[in-house]
Amino acid sequence: MAYDDTNVFAKILRREIASDPVFEDDYVVAFRDIHPKAPTHILVIPKGKYEDFYDFHNNASTEEICGFYNAIKKVVDMLGLKTSGFNLLSNCGKTAGQEVFHYHMHILSNKLGS
């Protein structure tokens, strides 16, 4: 499958669709999910064109991979979720529930992030 530039996350990265951002740096954009499954539900997406975990793992640079996971930690710390607990979730493939084929990580917590 080839990366689809018309997916919703690609449009968010191009600022064609608005989002509720909580963090951005050279590697990622993190924003609140519009259909949250928990009191805190943040999506973290790399700025590169990667379809899923395997595409990201196999093709992203070391800097992009480190930047992505460091950004997740920064968001968790920024929202004060470490002590209350949180889940990280990434669906890989249609049968696993992946709806948008741009790699992303969900940060979910039953605590409302500050």
C-alpha positions as CSV (number, residue, x, y, z in Angstrom):
1,M,0.0,0.0,0.0
2,A,1.3,3.5,-0.8
3,Y,0.9,6.4,1.6
4,D,-2.3,8.3,1.0
5,D,-1.8,12.0,1.1
6,T,-5.5,12.6,1.5
7,N,-5.8,10.9,4.9
8,V,-7.0,13.1,7.8
9,F,-3.7,13.3,9.6
10,A,-1.9,14.4,6.4
11,K,-4.5,17.2,6.2
12,I,-3.9,18.1,9.8
13,L,-0.2,18.3,9.2
14,R,-0.8,20.6,6.2
15,R,-3.2,22.7,8.3
16,E,-6.1,22.0,6.0
17,I,-8.1,20.6,8.9
18,A,-8.1,22.2,12.4
19,S,-7.0,20.2,15.4
20,D,-6.7,20.9,19.1
21,P,-2.9,20.8,19.5
22,V,-1.2,20.1,22.8
23,F,2.4,19.8,21.6
24,E,4.4,20.2,18.4
25,D,8.1,20.0,17.6
26,D,10.3,19.2,14.5
27,Y,9.1,15.5,14.6
28,V,5.5,15.3,15.7
29,V,2.2,17.0,16.3
30,A,0.1,15.9,19.3
31,F,-3.5,16.8,19.5
32,R,-6.7,15.9,21.3
33,D,-8.8,13.2,19.7
34,I,-12.2,14.5,18.4
35,H,-13.9,11.3,19.6
36,P,-12.1,10.6,22.9
37,K,-12.3,7.1,24.4
38,A,-11.1,8.4,27.8
39,P,-11.0,11.7,29.8
40,T,-7.6,12.3,28.2
41,H,-7.1,11.0,24.7
42,I,-4.2,12.5,22.7
43,L,-3.0,11.4,19.3
44,V,0.7,11.8,18.5
45,I,1.6,11.7,14.8
46,P,5.0,11.9,13.2
47,K,5.4,14.6,10.6
48,G,6.8,12.1,8.1
49,K,4.7,10.0,5.7
50,Y,4.5,6.6,7.5
51,E,1.5,4.3,7.2
52,D,1.9,2.2,10.3
53,F,4.3,0.9,13.0
54,Y,6.3,-1.3,10.5
55,D,6.6,1.5,7.9
56,F,7.8,3.9,10.6
57,H,10.2,1.4,12.2
58,N,11.6,0.3,8.8
59,N,11.9,3.7,7.1
60,A,12.1,6.5,9.6
61,S,15.5,7.9,10.6
62,T,16.9,7.3,14.0
63,E,16.2,11.0,14.8
64,E,12.6,10.7,13.8
65,I,12.1,7.6,15.9
66,C,13.8,9.0,18.9
67,G,11.9,12.3,18.4
68,F,8.6,10.6,18.2
69,Y,9.0,8.6,21.5
70,N,10.6,11.5,23.3
71,A,7.6,13.7,22.3
72,I,5.2,11.1,23.8
73,K,7.1,11.3,27.1
74,K,7.0,15.1,26.9
75,V,3.2,15.1,26.4
76,V,2.7,12.6,29.3
77,D,4.8,14.8,31.6
78,M,3.3,18.0,30.4
79,L,-0.2,16.7,31.1
80,G,0.8,15.2,34.5
81,L,-0.3,11.6,33.6
82,K,2.7,9.7,34.8
83,T,1.6,9.3,38.4
84,S,-2.1,8.6,37.6
85,G,-1.2,6.1,34.9
86,F,-1.9,6.0,31.1
87,N,-2.1,3.7,28.2
88,L,-0.2,3.9,24.9
89,L,-2.0,2.3,22.0
90,S,-1.1,1.9,18.3
91,N,-3.3,-0.2,16.0
92,C,-1.4,-1.7,13.1
93,G,-3.5,-2.8,10.2
94,K,-7.2,-2.7,9.3
95,T,-8.0,-5.9,11.1
96,A,-6.4,-4.5,14.3
97,G,-8.6,-1.4,14.1
98,Q,-6.4,1.1,12.4
99,E,-8.7,3.6,10.7
100,V,-6.2,6.3,9.6
101,F,-3.2,4.9,7.7
102,H,-0.7,7.4,9.0
103,Y,1.3,6.0,11.9
104,H,0.1,7.4,15.3
105,M,0.1,6.6,19.0
106,H,-2.9,7.1,21.3
107,I,-2.2,8.4,24.8
108,L,-5.2,7.5,27.0
109,S,-5.8,8.2,30.7
110,N,-8.7,8.1,33.0
111,K,-7.3,11.3,34.6
112,L,-8.1,14.6,32.9
113,G,-4.8,15.9,31.8
114,S,-3.9,19.4,32.9
